[in-house]
Amino acid sequence: MRFLAIDIGNTRLKWALYDAPQPGAALLAQGAVFLETIDDLADTHWKALPAPHSMLGCVVAGDAIRRRVEEQLELWDITPQWVVSVAQEAGLVNGYDHPGRLGADRWVALAGARSRVL
């Protein structure tokens, strides 16, 4: 059950392929590219990788970048799952007046930190 994790920031996309979607899973491959080169991922960095069975990602760079990455994910015929900040989830409470304004990357970091501490 290989699992692809993607973090899309404002300048780079970071990715990691694991052998399972669980803590402690073995890292199979990883990489980072500048956003200017994401349209080549399926033909370069991801081409020789074994197909993931699922993926989870977060995007702070906007919907246009997300759509470009989704085009590259068509290489594997998987359904992208994207994290979005919400008012409350998994024991966390988002204190922003507009919860969506908290970056998805920070929301994921909070969830990860909470799971390690509690």
DSSP file (Angstrom, degrees, kcal/mol; ACC not computed):
  #  RESIDUE AA STRUCTURE BP1 BP2  ACC     N-H-->O    O-->H-N    N-H-->O    O-->H-N    TCO  KAPPA ALPHA  PHI   PSI    X-CA   Y-CA   Z-CA
    1    1 A M              0   0    0      0, 0.0    17,-0.1     0, 0.0    53,-0.0   0.000 360.0 360.0 360.0  65.7    0.0    0.0    0.0
    2    2 A R        -     0   0    0     49,-0.3    51,-2.7    18,-0.1    52,-1.3  -0.231 360.0-155.5 -60.7 146.4    2.5    2.6   -1.1
    3    3 A F  E     -Ab  18  54A   0     15,-2.2    15,-3.2    49,-0.2     2,-0.5  -0.989   6.8-153.6-133.1 129.9    1.7    6.2    0.0
    4    4 A L  E     -Ab  17  55A   0     50,-2.4    52,-2.2    -2,-0.4     2,-0.4  -0.911   8.1-165.3-106.6 125.2    2.8    9.5   -1.6
    5    5 A A  E     -Ab  16  56A   0     11,-2.9    11,-2.1    -2,-0.5     2,-0.4  -0.929   8.6-171.7-108.5 133.1    3.1   12.6    0.6
    6    6 A I  E     -Ab  15  57A   0     50,-2.0    52,-1.8    -2,-0.4     2,-0.5  -0.987  12.9-172.1-129.8 134.3    3.3   16.0   -1.2
    7    7 A D  E     -Ab  14  58A   0      7,-3.0     7,-2.9    -2,-0.4     2,-0.7  -0.969   8.3-167.9-124.6 112.5    4.0   19.4    0.3
    8    8 A I  E     +Ab  13  59A   0     50,-3.0    52,-2.5    -2,-0.5    53,-0.6  -0.880  13.1 175.5-107.0 107.8    3.6   22.3   -2.2
    9    9 A G        -     0   0    0      3,-2.7    52,-0.2    -2,-0.7    51,-0.1  -0.078  49.4 -83.6 -91.7-163.9    5.0   25.6   -0.8
   10   10 A N  S    S+     0   0    0      1,-0.1     3,-0.1    50,-0.1    -2,-0.0   0.676 123.5  15.4 -80.6 -17.4    5.3   28.9   -2.6
   11   11 A T  S    S+     0   0    0      1,-0.3    24,-2.4    24,-0.1    25,-0.3   0.626 124.8  33.2-126.3 -26.9    8.6   28.1   -4.3
   12   12 A R  E     - C   0  34A   0     22,-0.3    -3,-2.7    23,-0.1     2,-0.5  -0.937  57.2-139.2-136.2 156.5    9.1   24.3   -4.2
   13   13 A L  E     -AC   8  33A   0     20,-3.1    20,-2.3    -2,-0.3     2,-0.4  -0.969  21.8-166.6-109.4 126.6    7.2   21.0   -4.2
   14   14 A K  E     +AC   7  32A   0     -7,-2.9    -7,-3.0    -2,-0.5     2,-0.3  -0.925  10.1 179.2-112.6 140.3    8.6   18.4   -1.8
   15   15 A W  E     -AC   6  31A   0     16,-2.7    16,-2.3    -2,-0.4     2,-0.3  -0.970  13.5-172.2-140.8 155.1    7.5   14.7   -2.1
   16   16 A A  E     -AC   5  30A   0    -11,-2.1   -11,-2.9    -2,-0.3     2,-0.5  -0.981  12.4-150.5-147.6 135.3    8.1   11.4   -0.4
   17   17 A L  E     -AC   4  29A   0     12,-3.1    11,-3.3    -2,-0.3    12,-1.4  -0.937  19.4-172.7-108.7 124.2    7.0    7.9   -1.3
   18   18 A Y  E     -AC   3  27A   0    -15,-3.2   -15,-2.2    -2,-0.5     9,-0.2  -0.747  33.9-122.9-113.4 160.5    6.5    5.5    1.6
   19   19 A D  S    S+     0   0    0      7,-2.1     8,-0.1    -2,-0.3   -15,-0.1   0.601  95.7  10.3 -79.6  -9.1    5.8    1.7    1.6
   20   20 A A  S    S-     0   0    0      6,-0.3     2,-1.5     2,-0.2   -17,-0.2  -0.977  77.0-110.2-161.1 155.9    2.7    2.3    3.7
   21   21 A P  S    S+     0   0    0      0, 0.0   -19,-0.1     0, 0.0   -17,-0.0  -0.424  84.5  91.7 -88.3  62.4    0.4    5.1    4.9
   22   22 A Q  S >  S-     0   0    0     -2,-1.5     3,-1.7   -19,-0.1    -2,-0.2  -0.986  85.6 -81.4-150.5 156.9    1.4    4.8    8.5
   23   23 A P  T 3  S+     0   0    0      0, 0.0     0, 0.0     0, 0.0     0, 0.0  -0.319 114.6  23.4 -58.8 140.8    3.9    6.2   11.0
   24   24 A G  T 3  S+     0   0    0      1,-0.2     3,-0.1    -4,-0.0     0, 0.0   0.470  85.4 152.4  82.6   1.8    7.3    4.4   10.8
   25   25 A A    <   -     0   0    0     -3,-1.7    -1,-0.2    -5,-0.2     2,-0.2  -0.304  53.4 -97.7 -64.3 149.3    6.8    3.3    7.2
   26   26 A A        -     0   0    0      1,-0.1    -7,-2.1    -8,-0.0     2,-0.5  -0.466  32.1-124.3 -70.6 135.9    9.9    2.8    5.1
   27   27 A L  E     +C   18   0A   0     -9,-0.2    -9,-0.2    -2,-0.2     3,-0.1  -0.715  29.0 178.6 -80.1 122.4   10.9    5.7    2.9
   28   28 A L  E     -     0   0A   0    -11,-3.3     2,-0.3    -2,-0.5   -10,-0.2   0.810  63.5 -17.6 -93.8 -36.4   11.2    4.5   -0.7
   29   29 A A  E     -C   17   0A   0    -12,-1.4   -12,-3.1     2,-0.0    -1,-0.4  -0.976  58.4-176.3-165.0 157.4   12.1    7.7   -2.5
   30   30 A Q  E     +C   16   0A   0     -2,-0.3     2,-0.3   -14,-0.2   -14,-0.2  -0.983   8.9 157.4-155.7 162.6   11.9   11.5   -2.0
   31   31 A G  E     -C   15   0A   0    -16,-2.3   -16,-2.7    -2,-0.3     2,-0.3  -0.988  24.0-138.7-172.9 174.9   12.7   14.7   -3.8
   32   32 A A  E     +C   14   0A   0     -2,-0.3     2,-0.3   -18,-0.2   -18,-0.2  -0.987  17.6 179.4-149.1 139.6   12.1   18.4   -4.2
   33   33 A V  E     -C   13   0A   0    -20,-2.3   -20,-3.1    -2,-0.3     2,-0.2  -0.973  34.1-104.6-138.3 153.0   11.6   20.6   -7.3
   34   34 A F  E >   -C   12   0A   0     -2,-0.3     3,-2.4   -22,-0.2   -22,-0.3  -0.513  36.8-115.2 -72.3 147.8   11.0   24.2   -7.9
   35   35 A L  G >  S+     0   0    0    -24,-2.4     3,-1.4     1,-0.3     4,-0.3   0.775 112.2  69.8 -57.6 -27.6    7.4   25.0   -9.0
   36   36 A E  G 3  S+     0   0    0    -25,-0.3    -1,-0.3     1,-0.2     3,-0.2   0.723 103.8  43.3 -62.5 -19.1    8.7   26.1  -12.4
   37   37 A T  G X  S+     0   0    0     -3,-2.4     3,-1.7     1,-0.1    -1,-0.2   0.296  78.4 104.6-110.4   9.4    9.5   22.5  -13.2
   38   38 A I  G X   +     0   0    0     -3,-1.4     3,-1.3     1,-0.3     4,-0.3   0.735  68.0  71.3 -67.5 -20.0    6.4   20.6  -11.8
   39   39 A D  G 3  S+     0   0    0     -4,-0.3    -1,-0.3     1,-0.3     4,-0.1   0.591  98.5  50.9 -71.5  -6.8    5.0   20.1  -15.3
   40   40 A D  G X> S+     0   0    0     -3,-1.7     4,-1.2     1,-0.1     3,-0.7   0.379  76.8 102.4-106.9   1.6    7.8   17.5  -15.9
   41   41 A L  G X4>S+     0   0    0     -3,-1.3     5,-2.7     1,-0.3     3,-0.7   0.896  80.6  50.4 -56.3 -45.5    7.4   15.4  -12.8
   42   42 A A  G 345S+     0   0    0     -4,-0.3    -1,-0.3     1,-0.2    -2,-0.1   0.808 116.6  42.2 -64.8 -28.7    5.6   12.5  -14.5
   43   43 A D  G <45S+     0   0    0     -3,-0.7    -1,-0.2    -4,-0.1    -2,-0.2   0.547 130.4  17.4 -94.1  -8.4    8.3   12.3  -17.2
   44   44 A T  T XX5S+     0   0    0     -4,-1.2     3,-0.6    -3,-0.7     4,-0.5   0.491 127.1  20.0-124.5 -92.6   11.3   12.8  -14.9
   45   45 A H  T 345S+     0   0    0      1,-0.2     3,-0.2    -5,-0.1    -3,-0.2   0.809 131.6  36.1 -59.9 -36.0   11.4   12.3  -11.1
   46   46 A W  T >4<S+     0   0    0     -5,-2.7     3,-1.2    -6,-0.2    -1,-0.2   0.592  91.5  91.7 -95.5 -11.1    8.2   10.2  -10.8
   47   47 A K  T <4 S+     0   0    0     -3,-0.6    -1,-0.1    -6,-0.6    -2,-0.1   0.863  93.4  36.1 -56.2 -44.8    8.5    8.1  -14.0
   48   48 A A  T 3< S+     0   0    0     -4,-0.5    -1,-0.3    -3,-0.2    -2,-0.1   0.435  93.4 111.0 -92.0   0.2   10.4    5.1  -12.6
   49   49 A L  S <  S-     0   0    0     -3,-1.2     2,-0.1     1,-0.1    -3,-0.0  -0.431  76.9-107.1 -74.7 147.9    8.7    5.1   -9.2
   50   50 A P        -     0   0    0      0, 0.0    -1,-0.1     0, 0.0    -2,-0.1  -0.495  50.2 -93.3 -66.8 146.0    6.4    2.3   -8.3
   51   51 A A        -     0   0    0     -2,-0.1   -49,-0.3     1,-0.1     2,-0.1  -0.383  36.8-131.3 -66.0 130.9    2.8    3.5   -8.3
   52   52 A P        -     0   0    0      0, 0.0   -49,-0.2     0, 0.0     3,-0.1  -0.490   2.1-146.4 -74.9 154.2    1.4    4.8   -5.0
   53   53 A H  S    S+     0   0    0    -51,-2.7     2,-0.3     1,-0.2   -50,-0.2   0.675  80.4   5.1 -91.7 -21.4   -1.9    3.4   -3.9
   54   54 A S  E     -b    3   0A   0    -52,-1.3   -50,-2.4    24,-0.1     2,-0.3  -0.974  63.9-159.1-154.4 164.2   -2.9    6.7   -2.2
   55   55 A M  E     -b    4   0A   0     24,-0.5    26,-0.5    -2,-0.3     2,-0.4  -0.994   4.6-167.6-148.2 152.7   -1.6   10.2   -1.7
   56   56 A L  E     +b    5   0A   0    -52,-2.2   -50,-2.0    -2,-0.3     2,-0.3  -0.994  19.9 167.8-139.5 134.5   -2.1   13.1    0.7
   57   57 A G  E     -bd   6  82A   0     24,-2.2    26,-3.1    -2,-0.4     2,-0.4  -0.935  25.4-145.2-143.0 165.1   -0.9   16.6    0.1
   58   58 A C  E     -b    7   0A   0    -52,-1.8   -50,-3.0    -2,-0.3     2,-0.4  -0.990  15.1-162.9-131.9 145.3   -1.0   20.2    1.2
   59   59 A V  E     +b    8   0A   0     24,-0.5    45,-0.4    -2,-0.4   -50,-0.2  -0.990  26.1 161.5-131.5 127.6   -0.9   23.2   -1.0
   60   60 A V  S    S+     0   0    0    -52,-2.5   -51,-0.2    -2,-0.4    -1,-0.1   0.417  71.5  77.8-114.0  -5.9   -0.1   26.8   -0.1
   61   61 A A  S    S-     0   0    0    -53,-0.6     4,-0.2     1,-0.2     3,-0.2   0.536 102.7-104.4 -83.7  -7.3    0.8   27.9   -3.6
   62   62 A G     >  -     0   0    0      1,-0.1     4,-1.9     2,-0.1    -1,-0.2  -0.286  35.2 -66.3 108.3 167.9   -2.8   28.1   -4.8
   63   63 A D  H  > S+     0   0    0      1,-0.2     4,-2.6     2,-0.2     5,-0.2   0.825 122.8  58.8 -66.1 -35.4   -5.4   26.2   -7.0
   64   64 A A  H  > S+     0   0    0      1,-0.2     4,-1.8     2,-0.2    -1,-0.2   0.920 109.5  44.4 -63.3 -42.3   -3.6   26.7  -10.3
   65   65 A I  H  > S+     0   0    0     -4,-0.2     4,-2.2     2,-0.2    -1,-0.2   0.916 111.4  54.3 -66.0 -43.1   -0.4   24.9   -9.0
   66   66 A R  H  X S+     0   0    0     -4,-1.9     4,-2.4     1,-0.2    -2,-0.2   0.919 108.1  49.5 -56.9 -44.8   -2.6   22.2   -7.4
   67   67 A R  H  X S+     0   0    0     -4,-2.6     4,-1.8     1,-0.2    -1,-0.2   0.886 108.5  52.9 -63.5 -38.9   -4.3   21.5  -10.7
   68   68 A R  H  X S+     0   0    0     -4,-1.8     4,-1.2     1,-0.2    -1,-0.2   0.890 110.7  47.2 -63.7 -38.7   -0.9   21.3  -12.5
   69   69 A V  H  X S+     0   0    0     -4,-2.2     4,-1.9     1,-0.2    -2,-0.2   0.898 107.3  56.6 -69.2 -39.8    0.3   18.7   -9.9
   70   70 A E  H  X S+     0   0    0     -4,-2.4     4,-0.7     1,-0.2    -2,-0.2   0.864 102.6  56.1 -59.8 -35.0   -2.9   16.8  -10.3
   71   71 A E  H >< S+     0   0    0     -4,-1.8     3,-0.7     1,-0.2    -1,-0.2   0.896 107.7  48.2 -61.8 -39.3   -2.2   16.5  -14.0
   72   72 A Q  H >< S+     0   0    0     -4,-1.2     3,-1.5     1,-0.2    -2,-0.2   0.840 103.8  60.8 -69.4 -33.0    1.1   14.9  -13.1
   73   73 A L  H >X>S+     0   0    0     -4,-1.9     3,-2.0     1,-0.3     5,-0.7   0.666  81.7  82.7 -69.1 -16.0   -0.5   12.5  -10.7
   74   74 A E  T <<5S+     0   0    0     -4,-0.7     3,-0.4    -3,-0.7    -1,-0.3   0.700  71.1  81.5 -61.3 -17.3   -2.6   11.1  -13.6
   75   75 A L  T <45S+     0   0    0     -3,-1.5    -1,-0.3     1,-0.2    -2,-0.2   0.836 103.9  30.3 -51.3 -35.2    0.5    9.0  -14.3
   76   76 A W  T <45S-     0   0    0     -3,-2.0    -1,-0.2    -4,-0.1    -2,-0.2   0.460 101.2-126.2-109.9  -4.0   -0.7    6.7  -11.6
   77   77 A D  T  <5 +     0   0    0     -4,-0.6     2,-0.3    -3,-0.4    -3,-0.2   0.938  58.9 144.4  56.3  48.4   -4.5    7.0  -11.8
   78   78 A I      < -     0   0    0     -5,-0.7    -1,-0.2   -24,-0.0    -2,-0.1  -0.855  54.5-115.9-113.8 155.1   -4.8    7.8   -8.1
   79   79 A T        -     0   0    0     -2,-0.3   -24,-0.5    -5,-0.0     2,-0.1  -0.803  32.5-129.4 -90.7 115.9   -7.3   10.2   -6.5
   80   80 A P        -     0   0    0      0, 0.0     2,-0.5     0, 0.0   -24,-0.1  -0.395  17.3-159.4 -65.8 138.2   -5.5   13.2   -4.9
   81   81 A Q        -     0   0    0    -26,-0.5   -24,-2.2    -2,-0.1     2,-0.4  -0.988  10.2-164.9-117.6 122.9   -6.5   14.0   -1.3
   82   82 A W  B     -d   57   0A   0     -2,-0.5     2,-0.3   -26,-0.2   -24,-0.2  -0.912  15.9-129.7-115.2 135.1   -5.6   17.5   -0.2
   83   83 A V        -     0   0    0    -26,-3.1   -24,-0.5    -2,-0.4     2,-0.4  -0.612  26.5-175.6 -78.1 136.0   -5.5   18.8    3.3
   84   84 A V        -     0   0    0     -2,-0.3     2,-0.3   -26,-0.1    19,-0.1  -0.983  30.2-109.0-129.6 146.1   -7.5   22.0    4.0
   85   85 A S        +     0   0    0     -2,-0.4     2,-0.2    17,-0.3    19,-0.1  -0.553  42.3 178.7 -73.6 134.2   -7.6   23.9    7.3
   86   86 A V        -     0   0    0     -2,-0.3     8,-0.2    13,-0.1     3,-0.1  -0.761  42.7 -99.9-128.5 175.2  -10.9   23.7    9.0
   87   87 A A  S    S+     0   0    0      1,-0.2     7,-2.9    -2,-0.2     2,-0.3   0.870 102.8   0.9 -66.8 -37.5  -12.4   25.1   12.3
   88   88 A Q  E     +E   93   0B   0      5,-0.2     2,-0.3     7,-0.0    -1,-0.2  -0.973  69.6 150.4-156.3 136.6  -11.9   21.8   14.2
   89   89 A E  E >   -E   92   0B   0      3,-1.9     3,-2.6    -2,-0.3    -3,-0.0  -0.924  64.6  -0.1-166.3 139.7  -10.5   18.4   13.4
   90   90 A A  T 3  S-     0   0    0      1,-0.3     3,-0.1    -2,-0.3    -2,-0.0   0.805 129.7 -48.8  51.7  38.8   -8.8   15.5   15.1
   91   91 A G  T 3  S+     0   0    0      1,-0.3     2,-0.3    23,-0.0    -1,-0.3   0.478 114.0 117.3  82.9   0.8   -8.8   17.2   18.5
   92   92 A L  E <   -E   89   0B   0     -3,-2.6    -3,-1.9     2,-0.0     2,-0.5  -0.793  49.7-155.3-102.2 145.6   -7.4   20.5   17.1
   93   93 A V  E     -E   88   0B   0     -2,-0.3     2,-0.7    -5,-0.2    -5,-0.2  -0.987  10.3-144.0-120.8 124.7   -9.2   23.8   17.2
   94   94 A N        -     0   0    0     -7,-2.9    -2,-0.0    -2,-0.5    13,-0.0  -0.786   8.5-163.7 -87.9 116.7   -8.3   26.4   14.6
   95   95 A G        +     0   0    0     -2,-0.7    -1,-0.1     3,-0.1     2,-0.1   0.457  50.0 116.3 -83.8  -0.9   -8.5   29.8   16.3
   96   96 A Y        -     0   0    0      1,-0.1    -2,-0.1     3,-0.1     4,-0.0  -0.415  69.2-133.4 -67.6 142.9   -8.6   31.8   13.0
   97   97 A D  S    S+     0   0    0      1,-0.3    -1,-0.1    -2,-0.1     3,-0.1   0.866 109.8  34.4 -60.6 -35.9  -11.8   33.8   12.4
   98   98 A H  S >  S-     0   0    0      1,-0.1     3,-2.7   -12,-0.0     4,-0.3  -0.880  82.7-161.7-119.0  93.9  -11.6   32.4    8.9
   99   99 A P  G >  S+     0   0    0      0, 0.0     3,-1.6     0, 0.0    -1,-0.1   0.759  84.0  66.0 -52.5 -31.7  -10.1   28.9    9.3
  100  100 A G  G 3  S+     0   0    0      1,-0.3   -15,-0.2    -3,-0.1     4,-0.1   0.646  87.3  70.8 -66.7 -13.4   -9.1   28.5    5.7
  101  101 A R  G <  S+     0   0    0     -3,-2.7     2,-0.6     2,-0.1    -1,-0.3   0.665  75.5  92.0 -78.9 -15.7   -6.6   31.3    6.1
  102  102 A L  S <  S-     0   0    0     -3,-1.6   -17,-0.3    -4,-0.3     5,-0.1  -0.705  93.8-109.1 -76.2 123.0   -4.4   29.1    8.2
  103  103 A G     >  -     0   0    0     -2,-0.6     4,-2.2     1,-0.1     3,-0.5  -0.205  15.0-129.1 -56.3 139.2   -2.0   27.5    5.8
  104  104 A A  H  > S+     0   0    0    -45,-0.4     4,-2.4     1,-0.2     5,-0.2   0.832 109.1  58.5 -58.7 -32.9   -2.6   23.8    5.1
  105  105 A D  H  > S+     0   0    0      1,-0.2     4,-2.0     2,-0.2    -1,-0.2   0.892 107.9  45.0 -65.2 -38.6    1.1   23.1    5.8
  106  106 A R  H  > S+     0   0    0     -3,-0.5     4,-2.3     2,-0.2    -2,-0.2   0.866 111.0  53.7 -72.2 -36.2    0.8   24.6    9.3
  107  107 A W  H  X S+     0   0    0     -4,-2.2     4,-2.1     2,-0.2    -2,-0.2   0.917 110.5  46.9 -62.6 -43.7   -2.4   22.7    9.9
  108  108 A V  H  X S+     0   0    0     -4,-2.4     4,-2.6     2,-0.2    -2,-0.2   0.902 110.2  53.2 -64.6 -41.4   -0.6   19.5    9.0
  109  109 A A  H  X S+     0   0    0     -4,-2.0     4,-2.6     1,-0.2    -2,-0.2   0.901 108.8  49.7 -61.7 -40.5    2.3   20.4   11.2
  110  110 A L  H  X S+     0   0    0     -4,-2.3     4,-2.6     2,-0.2    -1,-0.2   0.923 111.1  48.9 -63.2 -44.2    0.0   20.9   14.2
  111  111 A A  H  X S+     0   0    0     -4,-2.1     4,-2.1     1,-0.2    -2,-0.2   0.912 113.1  47.8 -62.5 -42.2   -1.7   17.6   13.6
  112  112 A G  H  X S+     0   0    0     -4,-2.6     4,-1.5     2,-0.2    -2,-0.2   0.915 112.3  48.4 -64.7 -43.4    1.6   15.8   13.4
  113  113 A A  H  X S+     0   0    0     -4,-2.6     4,-1.7     1,-0.2     5,-0.2   0.912 111.0  51.3 -63.6 -42.1    2.9   17.5   16.5
  114  114 A R  H  X S+     0   0    0     -4,-2.6     4,-2.6     1,-0.2    -1,-0.2   0.911 108.2  51.4 -62.0 -42.3   -0.2   16.7   18.4
  115  115 A S  H  < S+     0   0    0     -4,-2.1    -1,-0.2     1,-0.2    -2,-0.2   0.806 111.9  47.5 -67.4 -27.7    0.0   13.0   17.5
  116  116 A R  H  < S+     0   0    0     -4,-1.5    -1,-0.2    -3,-0.2    -2,-0.2   0.788 117.3  41.2 -81.6 -28.0    3.6   12.8   18.7
  117  117 A V  H  <        0   0    0     -4,-1.7    -2,-0.2    -5,-0.1    -3,-0.2   0.858 360.0 360.0 -89.3 -38.6    2.9   14.5   22.0
  118  118 A L     <        0   0    0     -4,-2.6    -3,-0.2    -5,-0.2    -2,-0.1   0.444 360.0 360.0 -97.1 360.0   -0.4   13.0   23.0
